Amino acid sequence: MAEEKKIGAAVKTATAFVAAHGKPTRAVVENIGLAGARVVLVGDDGAMGDVILPDAAAAEAMIAAVPDLEPHEWDRETTAATKIGPAHRHRMAGR
């Protein structure tokens, strides 16, 4: 029940991301150990976002539930589609 609630919340978040950043949006699932799975979203405009779920199965279920959200890997095409601005680079550097 709690996992279904988390998936439902993630579906809402990802649906809003797709609406804000264009179709199709790419979704890359990353295993983050005991914390679960991170789904990195890359919008058609290059914006990045993420959603954390309990495990990879929940992440795959979330991707399947969101129209215009396509599963991808970190391949050349997906990496090239991202547009990382100065603010994001500063945040990632811990500044």
GULO-484091 format. One line per field, with one value per residue (C-alpha): x, y, z; residue number from 1. Coordinates in nm, 2 decimals. Example, Ala and Ser with C-alpha at 12.3 -4.5 7.8 and 13.67 -1.06 7.14 Angstrom:
2
xx	c(1.23, 1.37) $
yy	c(-0.45, -0.11) $
zz	c(0.78, 0.71) $
i	c(1, 2) $
END
This chain:
95
xx	c(0.00, 0.28, 0.47, 0.16, 0.12, 0.48, 0.44, 0.12, 0.30, 0.59, 0.35, 0.20, 0.55, 0.67, 0.35, 0.39, 0.76, 0.66, 0.39, 0.65, 0.95, 0.81, 0.74, 0.89, 1.07, 1.35, 1.37, 1.69, 1.66, 1.96, 2.00, 2.10, 2.14, 1.94, 1.78, 1.60, 1.61, 1.64, 1.47, 1.64, 1.41, 1.54, 1.28, 1.25, 1.39, 1.70, 1.58, 1.67, 1.47, 1.45, 1.22, 1.32, 1.13, 1.17, 1.32, 1.38, 1.05, 0.86, 1.06, 0.97, 0.60, 0.61, 0.76, 0.50, 0.22, 0.32, 0.23, 0.52, 0.78, 1.03, 1.28, 1.64, 2.00, 2.28, 2.38, 2.53, 2.19, 2.05, 2.36, 2.36, 1.99, 2.06, 2.12, 2.29, 2.30, 2.54, 2.30, 2.28, 2.66, 2.70, 2.45, 2.62, 2.96, 2.81, 2.82) $
yy	c(0.00, 0.25, 0.16, 0.22, 0.56, 0.65, 0.53, 0.74, 1.05, 0.98, 0.95, 1.29, 1.45, 1.29, 1.38, 1.75, 1.73, 1.60, 1.88, 2.15, 2.02, 1.86, 1.53, 1.28, 1.29, 1.03, 0.83, 0.67, 0.43, 0.43, 0.19, 0.38, 0.08, 0.06, 0.40, 0.25, 0.37, 0.72, 0.80, 1.08, 1.27, 1.45, 1.67, 1.74, 2.09, 1.94, 2.01, 1.75, 1.63, 1.32, 1.10, 0.86, 0.53, 0.23, 0.00, -0.05, -0.24, 0.06, 0.29, 0.08, 0.08, 0.46, 0.50, 0.27, 0.47, 0.81, 0.89, 1.03, 0.91, 0.68, 0.45, 0.52, 0.45, 0.70, 0.67, 0.93, 1.05, 1.09, 1.26, 1.50, 1.59, 1.73, 2.10, 2.18, 2.54, 2.73, 2.71, 2.33, 2.30, 2.52, 2.31, 1.98, 2.13, 2.19, 2.57) $
zz	c(0.00, 0.09, -0.23, -0.44, -0.27, -0.36, -0.72, -0.74, -0.62, -0.86, -1.15, -1.07, -1.04, -1.37, -1.55, -1.45, -1.56, -1.90, -1.93, -1.84, -2.04, -2.35, -2.51, -2.53, -2.20, -2.13, -1.81, -1.69, -1.39, -1.16, -0.87, -0.56, -0.32, 0.00, -0.08, -0.38, -0.74, -0.89, -1.21, -1.39, -1.62, -1.93, -2.09, -2.46, -2.38, -2.21, -1.85, -1.59, -1.29, -1.08, -0.88, -0.60, -0.57, -0.33, -0.60, -0.98, -1.02, -0.88, -1.11, -1.41, -1.31, -1.28, -1.62, -1.77, -1.61, -1.75, -2.11, -2.32, -2.07, -2.25, -2.08, -2.19, -2.08, -2.04, -2.40, -2.63, -2.75, -2.39, -2.26, -2.55, -2.50, -2.15, -2.10, -1.77, -1.68, -1.44, -1.15, -1.17, -1.20, -0.89, -0.69, -0.80, -0.69, -0.34, -0.37) $
i	c(1, 2, 3, 4, 5, 6, 7, 8, 9, 10, 11, 12, 13, 14, 15, 16, 17, 18, 19, 20, 21, 22, 23, 24, 25, 26, 27, 28, 29, 30, 31, 32, 33, 34, 35, 36, 37, 38, 39, 40, 41, 42, 43, 44, 45, 46, 47, 48, 49, 50, 51, 52, 53, 54, 55, 56, 57, 58, 59, 60, 61, 62, 63, 64, 65, 66, 67, 68, 69, 70, 71, 72, 73, 74, 75, 76, 77, 78, 79, 80, 81, 82, 83, 84, 85, 86, 87, 88, 89, 90, 91, 92, 93, 94, 95) $
END
